[in-house]
Amino acid sequence: MLRLSTPSTAPCAVTSGRTTSDTLRGVAASQRKHLHIGTRVGVAIATVIAVAIVVSRIDFRRPLERARISILSGESAGNHYAIVEHLKKAAAAQHGRVQNLESLGSIENVQRLGSAAAKCKTQFALVQDGVPIPETPPLELVARLPGGEAALLLGPKAGAIHELTDLAHLRIGSGPEGSGTALVAHAIFDSPEFKPLGVTLSPHPMTEQLDLVAKGQLDLAFFVIDAHAPVIENAIRERGFQIAGLPHAEAIATRLPHLGATTLVAGLYDPVRVLPAADTTVLRVETLVLGNGCATRSQTIALLDLLSHEFPDLIRYNRETPNDTGVTLADPAKSYFDHQGPELADRYAPWLVDYMAPGNWAWVVMGVSVLFNLMAFGNRYQLYRIDAARVRIERELLAQIGGSTTIGELDRLRPDERMRAPAMRDAIRKTLADLDALHARSHHDSQSIVVPMGAEMAYRYQENLIEQTTAILHGLLQRCEAGERAAQA
């Protein structure tokens, strides 16, 4: 009884052991599955949090952190210097940096801008229109500031000047040598029409001119400056200076293309005391922003953004008024004005546009599209050649077999004496060798880099057809050889 009970108990114990082990393995697998699911969920949540943090750190208002701009302006008391100072403050508020480089004026700015092109320490300059621009190194136009500057003749008794002849034999300050003010003064008073007036021009800085006029050592001070510049308002409101009107300013402007005419309305500086006492016609000079090609595209766009903030009419003025300066408009500026602001890439990927302008991206996309189309055409042509070769190989064998037999019917074909002939078996072996070579060719072509993703399935289809035909021909060849051996036996 003991011997019978022992064997009967052992299998049960073994079976029970296997069941428990299987159960434990199942529990462990279930735990690992839940662990994997939890890991994947955790990774997904962490990824979403990381993306949210990255996006939250992006400033879609396009801060000017990459902007590092140097601009040649003019005298510290002048309008150009004040303009760049405003740009400097606006850039600093957006984490950018604008360096305001003081100079004697437009002529010096052009010279320094051209000489700085070799080392690229300075990128831009404010220059009065009409200043001679050298051909080398080539400078480019970034913008024309709307409104321009007024050419003003100031003096204690300047309001008594009503005709150009009233300027005869006067001593007039012309601004410092090398300045745009001096250039305009000489362009006007050294012209053949004004030469008979016998005007004496004396070069002096802005504040020095006013002091000399107040002392009577000069009759008039000549400024090319913003009509609302503090130095002008102070001279009129505090020091009692008047503005000389030029009733024939339009006629003067026609002889000097870079000049225009504008009217200062009565009471512009003081509506209570009515300063000036009457509408006064004066000459106007346009202000240009020039570059020497050293600035990157993102720096140029950043400067245009700052200028647009300072001059809200900047884009409309540059789009609608012709460029008569003779200086070629810079490509980034043309794009900025054509699109009435920065393009999306200029706004959100300034680091990228420094390597390739957005206008070139269309050509790249078109080139890639053409390349992919050529790849697709080449892929279809290769498939056509493989399929045509397969059909040709099959037709050549079927032509030797004769009749209306198809490849599918060869699998059920019972070889007769003609089929068992050595020549027919050699033809089948040749067909098999050609199909093997075509199969290898199809497999090789499917791995080519020019085959679009997913298009390799068409090659697999051709290989499957070749494999089916090869299997049928192998079976036929074996039957032919077996029939030949049976006939010889």
Sequence and secondary structure as in RCSB ss.txt:
>XXXX:A:sequence
MLRLSTPSTAPCAVTSGRTTSDTLRGVAASQRKHLHIGTRVGVAIATVIAVAIVVSRIDFRRPLERARISILSGE
SAGNHYAIVEHLKKAAAAQHGRVQNLESLGSIENVQRLGSAAAKCKTQFALVQDGVPIPETPPLELVARLPGGEA
ALLLGPKAGAIHELTDLAHLRIGSGPEGSGTALVAHAIFDSPEFKPLGVTLSPHPMTEQLDLVAKGQLDLAFFVI
DAHAPVIENAIRERGFQIAGLPHAEAIATRLPHLGATTLVAGLYDPVRVLPAADTTVLRVETLVLGNGCATRSQT
IALLDLLSHEFPDLIRYNRETPNDTGVTLADPAKSYFDHQGPELADRYAPWLVDYMAPGNWAWVVMGVSVLFNLM
AFGNRYQLYRIDAARVRIERELLAQIGGSTTIGELDRLRPDERMRAPAMRDAIRKTLADLDALHARSHHDSQSIV
VPMGAEMAYRYQENLIEQTTAILHGLLQRCEAGERAAQA
>XXXX:A:secstr
 HHHHHHHHHHHHHHHHHHHHHHHHHHHHHHHHHHHHHHHHHHHHHHHHHHHHHHHT  TT   TT EEEEE   
TTSHHHHHHHHHHHHHHHTT EEEEE  S HHHHHHHHHHTTTTTS  EEEEETTS   SSS  EEEEEEEEEEE
EEEEETTGGG  SGGGGTT EEE  STTSHHHHHHHHHHTSTTTGGG  EEE   HHHHHHHHHTTS SEEEEEE
 TT HHHHHHHHTS  EE   TTHHHHHHHSTTEEEEEE TTSSBTTTTBSSS EEEEEEEEEEEE S S HHHH
HHHHHHHHHH TTHHHHHHHS   SSS B HHHHHHHHTTS  HHHHH HHHHTTS HHHHHHHHHHHHHHHHHH
HHHHHHHHHHHHHHHHHHHHHHHHHH TT  HHHHTT    TTTTSHHHHHHHHHHHHHHHHHHHHHHHHHT TT
S TTTHHHHHHHHHHHHHHHHHHHHHHHHHHHHHHHHH 
